[in-house]
Amino acid sequence: MSIGKLLISSEKLKSFTNINKNVDIEAIRAEIGIAQDLHLMPLLGGKFYYHLLDQIYATGNTFNQDELTLVSDFISPYLIQMAYYEMIPHLHYRTMNVGIVEPGGVEGGRNGVDAETMKYLRTIQRQRADFYMMRLQDYLITGQGQGLFPEYNNFSTRDGITPEKGTKYSLPIVLNHTSRYGWAQNRYRNNGMSTYGEFDFLNPPCWGCQ
């Protein structure tokens, strides 16, 4: 696990969220590491993920310009939102020497939100993180970042986790081997079925257009 090797700082997470400045830095660092391992590594693949960490910790922050743009403009915004998503339950409940307690039992009797409100806030936060995930994938797969990163494009199962290049998000319905750009349309066309994709027509067809 790479919890000790972080692509964003605790200070940056505080600066771009409403996390109070007094929240323990070590708790924040732990959740950033969890967000990286659980969510970012599957998107980038193990080979590219550990390559980026090595650029910071093994070779002394030697990102090339393409990697710097990727980390600063696309990975960091995603990690900020996803790390906050992972933090929410642990801001609501704290593990103390007496067990797991609510904030009211820790900070002078202050009342935290109830569990349902906490779940609602976490849902909103996940939607934000999903947007930045989509943005990161678009940049790597179909945007200006495609073809720039050999560790992302050239990999094998021997490298560990392979990059997740589909778009699944956190919806209850999952369509395998598809993307927002209709990469699976050829399957239907080969079977003689008509399809429509956002790049197929400048003016989408409608019932009254004929």
C-alpha positions as CSV (number, residue, x, y, z in Angstrom):
1,M,0.0,0.0,0.0
2,S,1.2,3.5,-0.8
3,I,-0.4,5.5,2.0
4,G,3.0,7.1,2.8
5,K,3.4,8.3,-0.8
6,L,0.9,11.0,-1.7
7,L,0.2,12.9,-4.9
8,I,-1.5,15.8,-3.0
9,S,-0.8,17.3,0.4
10,S,-3.1,17.6,3.4
11,E,-2.9,21.4,3.1
12,K,-4.2,21.3,-0.5
13,L,-7.1,19.1,0.5
14,K,-8.1,21.6,3.2
15,S,-7.7,24.5,0.9
16,F,-10.1,23.1,-1.8
17,T,-12.8,21.7,0.5
18,N,-14.6,22.9,3.6
19,I,-12.6,20.6,5.9
20,N,-11.8,22.6,9.0
21,K,-8.2,23.8,9.4
22,N,-8.1,22.1,12.8
23,V,-8.7,18.5,11.5
24,D,-5.8,16.3,12.3
25,I,-3.3,16.2,9.4
26,E,-2.4,12.6,9.9
27,A,-6.1,11.6,9.6
28,I,-6.2,13.5,6.3
29,R,-3.0,11.9,5.0
30,A,-4.4,8.4,5.7
31,E,-7.5,9.1,3.7
32,I,-5.6,10.5,0.8
33,G,-3.6,7.3,0.7
34,I,-6.7,5.2,0.8
35,A,-8.3,7.3,-2.1
36,Q,-5.2,6.8,-4.2
37,D,-5.0,3.1,-3.7
38,L,-8.7,2.3,-3.9
39,H,-9.8,4.7,-6.6
40,L,-6.8,6.3,-8.5
41,M,-4.7,3.2,-9.0
42,P,-7.5,1.2,-10.8
43,L,-8.0,4.2,-13.2
44,L,-4.3,4.6,-14.0
45,G,-3.2,1.0,-13.7
46,G,-0.6,-0.2,-11.3
47,K,2.3,0.4,-13.7
48,F,1.6,4.0,-14.4
49,Y,0.4,4.7,-10.8
50,Y,3.7,3.5,-9.2
51,H,5.7,5.3,-11.9
52,L,4.2,8.6,-10.9
53,L,4.8,7.9,-7.2
54,D,8.4,7.0,-8.0
55,Q,8.9,10.3,-9.8
56,I,8.2,12.0,-6.5
57,Y,9.8,9.7,-3.9
58,A,12.5,7.7,-5.7
59,T,13.9,10.3,-8.1
60,G,13.1,13.6,-6.4
61,N,10.1,15.0,-8.2
62,T,11.2,14.5,-11.7
63,F,7.9,14.8,-13.6
64,N,8.2,15.7,-17.2
65,Q,6.0,18.5,-18.5
66,D,3.2,16.1,-19.6
67,E,3.2,14.3,-16.2
68,L,3.2,17.6,-14.4
69,T,0.1,18.8,-16.4
70,L,-1.6,15.4,-15.7
71,V,-1.0,15.5,-12.0
72,S,-1.7,19.2,-11.4
73,D,-4.7,19.7,-13.7
74,F,-6.4,16.3,-13.7
75,I,-5.3,13.9,-10.9
76,S,-5.2,16.5,-8.1
77,P,-8.8,17.7,-8.5
78,Y,-10.0,14.1,-8.6
79,L,-8.0,13.1,-5.6
80,I,-9.2,16.1,-3.6
81,Q,-12.8,15.2,-4.1
82,M,-12.3,11.5,-3.7
83,A,-10.2,11.8,-0.5
84,Y,-12.9,14.0,1.0
85,Y,-15.5,11.4,0.1
86,E,-13.5,8.8,1.9
87,M,-13.1,11.1,4.9
88,I,-16.7,11.9,5.6
89,P,-17.6,8.8,7.7
90,H,-14.4,9.3,9.7
91,L,-15.3,12.9,10.4
92,H,-18.6,11.7,11.6
93,Y,-17.4,8.9,13.8
94,R,-14.0,8.9,15.6
95,T,-12.1,6.0,17.0
96,M,-11.0,6.7,20.5
97,N,-9.5,4.7,23.3
98,V,-13.1,4.1,24.6
99,G,-14.3,2.9,21.2
100,I,-16.0,4.5,18.2
101,V,-17.8,7.8,19.2
102,E,-19.7,10.6,17.6
103,P,-18.2,14.2,17.5
104,G,-20.5,15.3,20.3
105,G,-18.6,13.0,22.6
106,V,-15.2,14.4,21.5
107,E,-15.5,18.2,20.9
108,G,-17.2,19.7,23.9
109,G,-20.6,18.4,23.3
110,R,-21.0,19.6,19.7
111,N,-23.7,17.7,17.8
112,G,-22.7,16.1,14.4
113,V,-25.2,15.3,11.6
114,D,-27.2,12.1,11.8
115,A,-26.2,9.1,9.8
116,E,-28.7,9.7,7.0
117,T,-27.5,13.2,6.5
118,M,-24.0,12.0,6.5
119,K,-24.9,9.4,3.7
120,Y,-26.6,12.2,1.7
121,L,-23.6,14.4,1.9
122,R,-21.4,11.5,0.9
123,T,-23.6,10.9,-2.2
124,I,-23.1,14.5,-3.3
125,Q,-19.4,14.3,-2.7
126,R,-19.2,11.1,-4.8
127,Q,-21.0,12.8,-7.7
128,R,-18.4,15.6,-7.6
129,A,-15.6,13.0,-7.6
130,D,-17.2,11.1,-10.5
131,F,-17.1,14.3,-12.6
132,Y,-13.4,14.7,-12.1
133,M,-12.9,11.0,-12.7
134,M,-14.7,11.4,-16.1
135,R,-12.5,14.4,-16.9
136,L,-9.3,12.5,-16.1
137,Q,-10.4,9.5,-18.2
138,D,-11.4,11.8,-21.1
139,Y,-8.0,13.4,-21.0
140,L,-6.1,10.1,-21.0
141,I,-8.2,8.2,-23.5
142,T,-9.7,10.6,-26.0
143,G,-8.2,14.0,-25.1
144,Q,-4.9,15.7,-25.4
145,G,-3.2,13.3,-23.1
146,Q,-3.8,10.2,-25.3
147,G,-0.6,8.6,-26.3
148,L,1.6,10.7,-24.0
149,F,2.1,8.2,-21.3
150,P,3.8,4.9,-22.2
151,E,3.2,3.4,-18.8
152,Y,-0.5,3.9,-19.2
153,N,-0.8,2.7,-22.7
154,N,1.7,-0.3,-22.5
155,F,1.0,-2.7,-19.8
156,S,0.3,-6.4,-19.1
157,T,-1.3,-8.4,-16.3
158,R,2.2,-8.9,-14.9
159,D,2.3,-5.2,-14.0
160,G,-0.5,-5.7,-11.5
161,I,-3.8,-3.8,-11.8
162,T,-4.6,-2.9,-15.4
163,P,-6.1,0.5,-16.2
164,E,-9.9,0.8,-16.0
165,K,-10.7,2.5,-19.3
166,G,-14.4,2.1,-19.3
167,T,-16.8,4.5,-17.6
168,K,-18.8,2.8,-14.9
169,Y,-19.3,5.5,-12.2
170,S,-21.3,4.5,-9.1
171,L,-24.7,3.9,-10.8
172,P,-26.7,0.7,-10.1
173,I,-26.7,-0.3,-13.8
174,V,-23.4,-1.3,-15.4
175,L,-22.9,-1.9,-19.1
176,N,-19.7,-3.8,-19.7
177,H,-17.4,-2.9,-22.6
178,T,-19.0,0.5,-23.2
179,S,-18.1,4.1,-22.8
180,R,-19.7,7.5,-23.0
181,Y,-18.4,7.7,-26.6
182,G,-20.1,4.6,-27.9
183,W,-17.1,2.4,-28.3
184,A,-19.3,-0.7,-28.3
185,Q,-21.5,0.5,-31.2
186,N,-19.7,-1.7,-33.7
187,R,-21.1,-4.8,-31.9
188,Y,-24.6,-3.6,-32.7
189,R,-23.9,-2.5,-36.2
190,N,-22.3,-5.8,-37.0
191,N,-25.6,-7.5,-36.1
192,G,-27.6,-5.2,-38.3
193,M,-29.0,-3.0,-35.5
194,S,-29.2,0.8,-36.0
195,T,-27.4,2.9,-33.4
196,Y,-27.0,6.6,-32.5
197,G,-24.0,8.2,-30.9
198,E,-23.2,11.7,-30.0
199,F,-20.6,12.0,-32.8
200,D,-22.7,10.3,-35.5
201,F,-24.8,13.3,-36.4
202,L,-24.6,17.0,-36.1
203,N,-28.4,17.2,-35.8
204,P,-29.9,14.3,-33.8
205,P,-32.9,12.6,-35.5
206,C,-36.4,13.2,-34.1
207,W,-39.8,11.7,-34.8
208,G,-41.0,14.8,-36.7
209,C,-37.9,15.2,-38.8
210,Q,-38.8,12.9,-41.7
